Structure formats: structure tokens, C-alpha cells
């Protein structure tokens, strides 16, 4: 199979027939063998009924329905596991991504050898309240990840070699930083393609203001997980040892000064326990011990977390 088109969705029943027909037309015109993998993320409208009817008309349609809403990352992760195409294309269900971009994305992966090609919506139809934070996050992500050639990490329209999606794990709300996850997994040939951004035709956006806070937290998470996910002791242990040593040095210095005064018969005005520095030293020692233990526990957790990407699937169409 040439292409798997992966489409996570939540309450998009109005746009699905038009989107499916558009994809089918593009595939026919270019002679691609393909599948469309819909993931219904617990929709409360008629999205699943629409998908069932589309299945009767388009045999290439496959679908997975979550029992409840888990988020876009969960939908992508499950669909990546199910995708069979040599190239996997992800796109949103709201018709803001154009299926006409698929042939060029496919060509760049197959002929130019990219592991991942990310879309860049250079001209957007979003308000400033959305585009400005997006630019800030993208700039920060480029700096932290070292992927300097991408302008829009969160663009829903992307193309992957099948091997990439089978070897990455997307959870929480990490769909914003899939190129970074792919890079940490060893897939370093990442490219960009300017794509069309269309105005929303049906419905309203499903992402509220919380996405800005979540975006910042996810950026910090992806940096920490990518750098220390397999060795958390290197992070917590280093900080813990430094804090413990600094606290121990301060405490020993205070005790040493007192012993010197006693041995030299020099009056010592304040006891060690009367000095604020002594309590700062105790806090540093305790904090260092806690950080070291945190690193040890994190090492154990990182080796035994098999259920973090388990989701309740209500129905499937195959």
C-alpha cells in the first residue's frame, strides 16, 4: 500500500463526506493505493454514523472509535499502530488541510529520502491571539531541539516513512512536538513543505486557551523526556549530589570555625545552631537526599510503565 491517511477527529460530522471524497479523488488521479484511517476521539455528534456510511461507499476507509475523549495524541498513536502504508500522511478533519498536498509530500518522502516532512502554513487564517503564541513556541522549540529548518512544529499536515510512526510513541499532548520525538528516536532527516491553510468551513475549533499553557508544559516535558527520559538519575542525581555536597560543606565549615575558636581560646559569640547558614546547610542536605531518591524512583518507573498508552476502544471498522 502506498499511503495511509491518518485523520483524528472530534465532532466533525459535517466535514467528513467532503474530505473523504476529496482524498479519494486525489488518490484516483495519481494512481495511489491507499487507506484512510479515521480515529473518532469520543465524538458526541454523528461522526461515527457518518464514518459507517462512508465505509459503504469507500472501501479504503478504516476507523477506530474511542469510548471517550482522550485527545489528539492518543488518536495519532493508535492510528500509527494501525497504519499499513509505506508513507503515512496525517491531516486534520476540519478541511483546513488540503488533500491536494498529499502527492508532493509522498514524493519527497519516497524520492528525496526524508524520514518526516512537516507542513508549514506560511499564510494562516487564524487570529493574532493564536498565531503569536504559536510563533513563540516554535522559536523556543527550534532552539531547544536543534531542528532549525522547521517553522511550524504543530502543523497537522505531515508525511512520515512508515518506519518512523512504528518507532515513536505519542502520548499526553505531545502531538505538537512529533518532529522532536522523531529526532530523539534517531530519525534526523526532517524536511518542511509550505502548504495551504484553508479557512474553517464547518464547526468551531476544539482547542481552547488552555492549549497555550499546555504547550509550554509539553515543551518542557519533551525536552526533559528526550534528554533524560532513559536516564532520569543523571538529572535528579546530579542536582541531588551537588545540593548534598554544598550543604555538607557549609555545615562542616561552621563546625570547623567553632572548633578553631575553641582550640585557640578565642571567644565564640554564636553557637552553630544559632546561625541561619546552618539551617540553610541542613535544607540543602535534605533536598539533595530527596532529589537523589527521586532520581532512583524515576529510574524504576521508567523501566516499568507499559500501560501509559492503553485506551478503551469501543468499535472498529476494518
C-alpha positions, -999 to +999 in steps of 0.1 A: +000+000+000+014+034-010-003+058+015-021+057+048-040+089+055-045+093+093-073+116+105-080+120+142-113+138+147-137+151+174-172+162+164-165+168+127-196+151+111-202+179+086-168+179+070-161+141+067-180+134+035-164+162+016-130+154+030-132+117+021-144+124-014-115+149-019-089+124-007-104+096-030-103+119-060-066+128-054-057+092-050-075+082-082-059+109-102-024+098-091-029+061-091-021+056-054-032+025-034-043+039-001-063+037+031-080+064+052-077+057+090-102+077+109-099+079+147-131+091+164-119+106+197-152+100+216-173+124+194-208+133+207-223+142+173-230+119+144-194+115+133-193+077+138-226+072+119-212+093+090-180+072+090-200+040+089-219+053+059-187+064+042-173+029+047-201+015+025-191+039-003-153+039+001-138+005+009-105+022+017-120+037+049-109+022+082-120+036+115-114+033+153-138+048+179-127+056+214-152+051+242-144+086+255-123+116+245-086+111+251-071+138+229-053+142+196-021+125+207-040+093+217-057+092+183-025+096+164-007+070+185-034+043+179-037+052+142+001+050+138+000+014+151-028+005+126-013+023+095-002+000+067+010+024+040+046+029+030+040+066+037+018+079+064+001+112+060-016+130+089-041+157+085-069+174+104-106+166+097-118+202+096-109+208+059-082+233+068-056+209+054-058+203+017-055+167+003-040+182-028-007+184-009-005+147-005+012+138-038+041+162-032+045+151+004+046+114-008+072+122-034+095+139-010+095+110+014+099+084-013+122+101-038+141+126-016+145+101+013+130+122+041+120+105+073+095+132+080+082+162+061+063+187+081+038+212+066+043+250+071+012+271+069+030+302+059-002+321+053-027+315+081-063+324+086-060+324+124-064+354+148-033+371+163-041+356+197-033+322+182-005+329+157+016+350+181+019+323+209+025+297+181+054+317+168+069+320+203+066+282+209+080+273+175+111+296+181+116+281+215+113+245+201+138+252+173+163+264+199+158+235+224+155+207+198+181+218+173+157+213+144+163+248+129+146+242+095+110+239+108+088+269+112+056+251+123+061+221+145+024+217+153+011+217+117-014+188+114-003+180+078+028+158+079+042+129+060+063+100+075+080+069+064+061+040+079+092+030+099+090+064+118+055+060+131+062+025+142+091+036+163+078+067+181+053+070+209+029+099+211+011+105+245-003+132+266-004+162+243+029+156+226+014+157+191+027+193+190+063+181+190+063+149+169+093+161+149+113+164+181+101+129+192+112+116+159+146+132+161+152+118+196+142+083+182+171+087+156+151+099+125+171+130+117+163+137+080+134+161+086+121+185+060+095+211+055+070+220+028+049+251+025+012+240+025-021+258+020-040+268+051-077+270+044-103+288+065-125+266+086-157+257+067-177+238+093-179+239+131-156+256+156-121+248+168-119+222+196-088+237+213-093+264+239-070+288+257-056+260+278-035+249+248-011+278+254-003+267+289-003+230+279+021+239+250+046+254+274+044+224+298+047+200+269+077+218+255+094+214+289+083+178+291+096+169+257+129+185+264+133+166+297+120+133+284+141+135+253+173+143+272+168+124+304+138+100+298+160+069+296+184+081+324+165+103+349+191+096+375+216+117+355+193+148+361+180+143+396+211+125+408+234+153+396+213+180+412+210+159+444+247+152+448+255+189+442+230+201+468+241+175+493+278+184+489+272+221+492+251+217+523+277+193+538+305+218+531+286+247+547+279+226+578+314+214+581+328+249+577+306+262+605+317+233+628+353+238+618+352+275+626+338+268+660+364+241+668+391+265+657+378+292+681+377+267+709+412+254+703+426+289+701+407+301+732+390+327+711+356+338+723+328+324+701+299+347+701+272+325+685+266+287+686+264+268+653+227+262+657+221+299+662+233+308+627+210+310+597+237+294+575+235+262+595+198+258+587+204+266+550+230+238+550+205+214+566+179+222+539+205+217+512+215+183+526+178+172+529+169+185+495+199+167+479+189+134+495+154+138+482+165+147+447+188+116+447+159+094+458+136+110+432+161+100+405+163+065+418+125+061+419+122+077+384+147+051+371+124+023+384+093+040+369+109+045+335+115+008+333+080-004+342+053+018+326+036-004+300+001+009+304+005+046+298-008+043+262-037+020+267-070+033+255-106+019+256-117+013+220-154+009+216-157+000+179-135-007+148-141-008+111-116-027+090 
